[in-house]
Amino acid sequence: MSNDQADLIIVNARVMTMDGTGRRAEVIAVKANRIARIGSNADIAELKGKATRVIDAAGGSVLPGFIEAHMHLFSGAASRSDLQLFEVHGFAALKAAIRAYAAAKPERRLLTGRGASYTILSESEPVTRHHLDRILPDRPFIMTAPDFHTAWANTAALEAAGLLSGRKLGVGNEIVMGDDGLATGELREGEAMGPVLDLKDTGGRERFGLSTGGEPDPAPSADERAGDRAIIKQGLDYCASHGITSIHNMDGNFYQLECLSEIEAEGGLNARVEIPFHFKNFMHLADLEKASEMHRRYASDMLHSGRVKMFMDGVLDSWTGVTVEDYADRPGWRGEPLFSAEQFADVAIEADRRGLQISVHAIGDGAVRMVLDGYEAVRHANGARDSRHRIEHIEVVHPEDIPRFAELGVIASMQPPHAPGAGGHPLEPIISRIGRARWPLAYAWRTLRNAGARLVFATDWPVSPIDPMASIEAAVTRKVWAEGMPDQSQTLTESIAAYTRDGAFAEFREDRKGTLKEGRLADIVVMGGDVEAVAPEALHQVRPVVTICDGRVSFEA
């Protein structure tokens, strides 16, 4: 094959370059792992050789590969075999689902369900262990809320984990206790549910990068490690089937990096992955050296580190989010931050001094303000630089803090499927927690964008289904909750950019991916239809038919 002939050509395409110019094309040619040419069907013919593979897009959209800017790869992959409860409502349906699942999984030490709505029984009856005992009295069972910040366990699970009589936990975590002095079964936040989840066949290893920030101890056996790699590889394949070519993981440790590096050595790493170091509130500043070491060891275009992930609060549904003013349905309560303002500022200053990016989970407006204050302290201490620190979720923001995102160069990392009313997500209990006075600044995508903030979109998989097209649809079709509220919906172009170009910007790689240009890395998704021609409510029906990462086909329908 001639040196100027392409390895792969996509023809008959509606190419959206996403480079900000609105440029369109019909053909993309790929050589090795780079885009060699973008143009028309006519002017690219010279690049076709006998060995060139031709993919006919048949008039479908061709986009930069999707960048999933907030997800949990290991736990998401492991949760695919859990009982899925997203569409289960009412005790009878829950009973049928759990019993059928238990019958199908006789070998499991712990039966796990996920996606259980806070109102899975009804809007007025909270789940307790007694409900679950009536369904499954003799085997440990736990089910998590869609946000993974609350879980409900039966008595067998609580006893096996040593939680039935309660346990002292860190700030922001709670084993809800009943009047009888025993746990009700509701577990709020990671420290509370962790001892139960550690009963899983994996030993909870998929959670260590999130729950402890540490490494598996004892070290997994060779068979366990191989099993974990297989789970992660299944997750990567699942991502590729949704057009995802880059992943910003939001939990991490050396173990995940090592597993991914081994997958890469075997030729199976079919997405670019960024793994952070998770800094917990019980750690010390010296622990940031681990983050720096992760950054030094892993810095390729396929696998890299260099980010510190933290949590400032929990979620609004369980009153663990931190708010500026009292919760609307719980006067006198504003939540408890997981870091003090001083502690967070110290960590942020040191991480920034080391040249590390920072991403902080902050859902309530009080938590968002604390993080912005910390980033401002970073600038005073270290000087202004292009740090691109991030805040994750931002489900409520105070009006005084909106302009600070642009002023401080902070990236707003937001998840369109999380908004109540999107994708079947119920309005309650969250809109009652927020209160009508704060509704205009809840999930305020348009307000932040109009104020100059840079947005990136994602799903937080497995909190929400991983599908980028469903997430883009949620952003485009967002509805107001009441007359007179601001419209927070996004245009199609803005939403795709938040999944491509802006995701690349968020990891300092906008010079090599996120747009379709000659010389850029060949991360491309071919859609089975024209995304610009379908009704907004039908965007989720336009599916990827070919995903290309680093010049190689990683998925083909």
N, C-alpha and C positions, 0 to 999 in steps of 0.2 A: 504493500500500500504506500502510496506517495506520502511524503511527510506532511503535505498540506491537506490530506484527506481526513475527513472526520470519522470518529469512532461511532457516532450516533447522531442522527438528524431527526428532529421532530418537524413534520410538515403539516400543512393545512390547519394551522393553529390560529387562535386569536390570542396573541402574546400580549400580556400586560406586564410591561417591564418594571413597573412600580419605582421608576427612578425619579419621579417627580415631574417629568416632562410631558407625561401623557402619551409617550411614544407607543405605537403599535407595530406589530410585525406578524409575519405568517410562518416563519421558520426559525428554528434554533439549531445550530450545529455544535456538537460537543467533541472535544479532543482531549484524551486523558481525563483529568478532573476539572477542566476549565471550559467555559463557554468560548468557542472559537469564532462564531459569527451569528449575528441576528439580522434577518432581512426578509426578502420575499422568496416565494417558491422558485422564481426564475434565477435570482442572482446567487443562489447557494448551490446550484447544480454542480458546479465545479468541485465541490468538496465531497461529493459522493463517490466512493470507491466500491470495489467488489465486496470488501469486508465491512462496509458501513452498515450499521443497523438503522433502518428507517421506521419511525413510529408515526403513524397517521393519527393526528389529533381529531380528525373528522369535524373540524369547526369548533372544537371545545376550547375553553380557556386554558392557557398555559401561564402559570404563575411561578414566582420564586417559591422554593420549598417553604412550608410553614415553619415558623419558629415558635414553639410552645414555651412561652416565657415564664411559666410558673407551674411546675408539676412535681410529682413524686414517683419516680420510675420504679423503684424496687417494690414499694408498698402498693403502687397501682397495679403492677403486674401480678403480685401475689393475691390481690383482692379480686382478681377476675374469676377465681374459683370459689369466692364467697357466695352466700345466698344474696341475691340482688332484690332489694325491697323497695326500690324507687316508686313503683306503681302499686304497692300493697297498701290497702286502707281497711280499717276495721278489724276487730278481734278475730272473726271467723276466717277472714282471708289470711291474716297473720298466722293463725294456727295451722291452716292447711299448708302454707308455704314452709313453715319451720319443720313440721312433721315429715313432709315429703323430702325435704333436704336431709334431715337426720337419717331417714331410711336409706337414702342414696349414698351417705358418707359414713358407713358403720365403723371405719377405721380411724376416724379423726378424734384426737384427744379433746380438742375444743372446736365446737361448731360456731361459725362466725357468719353474721349477716351484716350487710352494709346498705346505706341509703335509706334508713328508717326515718321517716318524717317525725318531727317533734310532735305532730298531731296525728300519728299513725292510728291511734285508737279513735280519737275524736278531738275536737278543739278544746274540750274541757276536761278530759280524763288523761292524766299523765301515766306513762307506763311504769310499772313496778315489777320487782322480781316475782311477785305473787301472780301477776298475769302470765309471765313466762313460765313459772312453775306449773301452772295449769296446762300449758302446752307441752312442756318438756321438763319433767321433774327429775330425771335420773342421769342426764348428761349435761356437762357444762356448755352453756350457750351465752353468747354476747352478740348484740347488734349495735352498730354505730350509726349516729346521725350522718346525713350527707356531708356535714362540715368536719366530721371526725373529731369534734371537740366535746361531744357528749356520747355516752354509750349506756346501754341498759343490759344488765346481766341477771341470769337466774341464780337461785340460791346455790346450786351445785357449782357454778363458776366462781361465785364469791367465796365459798368455802375453800375451794381448791387453791384460790389465790390468796387466802388469808385476809380477806377484806370484809367478811360479814359483820364483824364487830367494829369496823372502822380502822383507820390508821392515820397517823400524823403525816401531813403532806405539806409541800411548799406552797407559797403564796399563789393564789389564782387557781388552785386545784382543790377539788372537793369530792368526797364520798358522801352523798346525801344520806343523812341518817333519819330514821323514823322515830316516832314516839316510843316505840318498844326498845330503843337503844340499839337496834340493828340496822344495817344498811338497807335502804329501800330498793336498791338495784340500780339507781341512777348514778353514773360516774362522770364527773366533769373534768375535762382536760387530761393530758397525757399521764401524769403521775398517778391519777386515780384509776384509769383504765389499763395502764401499762402492765401491772401484775397479772391481769386476766389475759391480755393479748400475748403475753410471753409464754402462755401455755400452748400456743399454736405449735404445729409440727416443725415450723421453721425456728422455733425458740425466740421469735420476735426479732430476728436479725434484720428484717426489712424495716424495722422502726428505729434501730439504734442511731442512725444518722439524724433522726428527728427528736427522739425522746431523750437521749442521753448525750448526743454529740460524740459518743465514744465508739470503741471498737468491740466486736464480739469477744467475750471472755467467758469460758475458754475459747481458744481459736477453733473455728469449725473444722471438722474432719475433712479429708479429701472428698468424700462422698457428699457431705453437706455443702461444701463449697461448689462442687459440680452442680448440685441441685439448685443452689442459689443462682449460679450463672445461667442455668437453663431457664429459670423464672425471669431473670432480667432480659435474656435474649427474646423470650416470648413477648415481653413488654415492648422491646425495640421493634419487633416485627409488627406488633399492633399499632405502634406509632406510625410506622412506615405506611401501613394500610390506610391511614388517615392523611397522608400527604406531608407528614412531619419529617423534616430533615435536620432540625436542631432542637435541643432540649436544654432549658435552664432548669436544672433540678433544684429543689428548694430544701433538700436535706442531704447530708453527706458526711462521709468519713473516708479514711484510707481504704477500708474494706470494699466499699462500692467502687472506688477508683481502681483498685487492684482487679476486681472482678471484670470491670469494663475493659481494662487493659488486656486481660487474658482473652476476652471475647474479640477484641481488636486483633490480637495476634493470631487468632483462629480464622480471621477474615469475616467475622460476623457482626462487626460494629457498623450498622447501617443508618446511624444518625450521629450527628455531632453532639456531644454531651458535655455540659459544664456542671461540675460538682462543687458545692460550697463546703465550707467548714461551719458546723452549727455551734454557735456560742451560746451556752446556757447561763442562767443567772447565778449559778453556784460556782462558776469558773473564775479564774484569775486572769489578769492581763497577760501573764506569761504564757497562757495557753494559746494565745494568738500566734505563737511561734509555729504551732502545728499547721495553722492556716497558711503561713508563709512557706512552710516546707511542702505542703500539698501544691502550692502555686509553683514552687521551683521544680518539682518532679514532673508535673503534668501541665504542659503549656503548648500542645499541638493544636492544629485546627480541628482534629477529630475528638480529642479528649483533653479538657483543661480544667484548672481550678483557679482560684484567685478572688473568691467572694466569701464574705462572712454573712451567714444568715442568723437572724435573731427574731424573737417574739417579744412584742411589747404588751400584748393583751390576748384575750381569747376571742369569743364571738358574742354577738348581741343576743342570739337565741337563748343562751343559758346565763345571761347577765354577767358574762366574764369579759366582755368588751369594756374598754375604759372610755367614759364619756365626759365632756366638759360640764354638762349639767345632768341632773338626776334622770334616770330612766323614766319614761312616761308612765310605765305601769309598775314602777317600784320606787316610790318617793324615798329620798334619803340614800339611795344607792347609785354609785357611779362606777363601780368596778374597781379592781385593784391591779395596778400595773405590775408587770413581772420584773421590771428593772426600775430602780429609782432614777430620777433625772440625772443625778450626779454619776451614778454607776454607768448608765448608758452613755453619757457624754465621754467618760473616761475610755470606755471600750471603743467608741466610734473614733475618737481622736487617735488612739493607738493603731487601730486597723487602717485608718486613712494614712497615717504616717508611714505605714508599711507598704502603701500603694495598693491596698486591697479595696475592692468594692464592698458595699454594705447593702443588704436587703433586709428590711424589717417588716414583719407581719404587724400591721396596725389597722384595726377595723373600726374602733370607735373614734370619734373626733378628738377625745382627750388623748388617746394613744398617738394619733396622727400628729397632734400638736407637740407631744413630748419628743417624737422622732425628729420633727422639723427643728425643734429647739436644739436637739443634739447635733444635727447637721450644721446648724448655725454656729454652735460652739466649735465644731471641727474647723470651720473657715477662720474663726478668730484665732485658733491655736496653731493651725498648720498653713494658713494662707489659702486663697482661692485657687482651685485647680479644676480641671475637667474630670471630676471624680465619678459622675453619673451614679451616685448613690440612689437607692430606690426605696419606695414604700409600697408594700404589698397589700392589696385589697381596698383600703380606703372606702369603707362602706358608708361612713358618714364623715363629713369634713365641716369644720367651722368656717363661716364666711371670712373671718379675719385671716385664716390660714391659706386661702385659695391662691393669692398672688405669690406666696412664699415658694411654691413649687418652681415657678419660672425664675424667681429671684435667686434661688439656691441651686438651680440646675438639677432638681430632684425629679427622677422618673416616676410617674404614676403607673404602677403595675396593677391592672384591674381585670376582673373576670366577668364578662357579660352574662354568662349563665347563672351567676349568683344573685342577680337582682330578683327580688320577689315578683312573681308573675311571669318570669322568663322561663321558657322550656319546661313548663309544668311545675315550676317551683312555687310552693304556696305562699300566699301573702302573710299568713299568720304562722307563728307568733311575732315575726320580726317587725312588721310595720307598727304593731302596738308597742313593742319595746322602744322603737325609735320615737314614736309620737309625731302627730301631724305637723307640729311646728318645725320639725327637722326634716320632713319629707323632701322639701325642695333641694336639699343638699345631701341626699342619700344616693349613692351610686352615681355621683355627679360627673359623668364622663364628659358631657358637652360643656358644662360650666368650667371644668378644669382645662379642657382643650382650648376654649375661648380665652382663658386667662394666660395662655402661653405654655402650659405644661405639656411635656412629651409623654404620650400614653403608649403602653404596650399591653396587649391582650393575651389571655391564656384561660385555661379551664381549672387549674389547681387539681387536675386528675390525681387520685380518684375521687376527689370531692364532687366534681361534676364529670359527666362523660367527656371523653377526650376530643371529640370531633370538632376541629376548627371551624368547619362550615356551619355547624349548629351554633357555635359561639358567635360567629360573624352574623348569622341570622338574628340572634338575640340582640346584638348591638344595633342592627339596622331597624328592627321592628319594635324596639323598646316603647312601651306605652306608659303614659302618665297614670298615677294612682288616683288622681282627683283633678277636677277642673281647676285651671289656674296654675297648676304646677309647671315648672319649666320642662321643656322637651329635652331629654338627655340622649336621644337616639343619635346614631352616627351614620354617615354616608357609607356606601359600599366601599368606595376607594379608601376612606379613612380606616375602615375596619380591616381591610386586607393589608394596608400599610402597617397597622398595629400588630399584625401577625407575620410581617416579613421585614420590611425596611427598618421599622422602628425597633423590632426585636434585635436586629443586627447591631443597631446603634447602641442598644442597652448593654451589649457585651464588647464594645469597642471593635467590632468587626464589620462595620458598614463599608469598609474599603474592599471587602472580598466576598460578601454575601448579602442576602436580603433584597437584592435587585437583580434584574437580568441585564447584564452588560458584557460586552466582549472582555475577556480576561478574568471575569469573576469566577469563583468556584461554581461548579455545575451542580447546584442544588435546585431542582425543578420539580414541579408537580403538574401533571397533565390531567385536566378535569374532563369528566364525561358529559360535558355540556357547557354552554356559554353562561357564565355567572352573571354577566351584565344583561342577559336577555330574559332571565326567569323572574317571576314575582318574588319580592323579598321573603314572603312566607314559604317559598319553595326552595330557598337556598340550600337547606340541609339535604335536599334530594339530589343535588349535583355532587357526585362522588368522584374521588380520585380514581383514575384508571391506571396511571403509571406514576410512580415516585422515583426520582433519581437523586441520589446523594453522593457527592464527590465523584460524579461522572458515571456511577454504577447504578443500574436499576435495582432498587431496594424493595419495590413492590410492583406487582402487575396484576390487575384484576383478571 
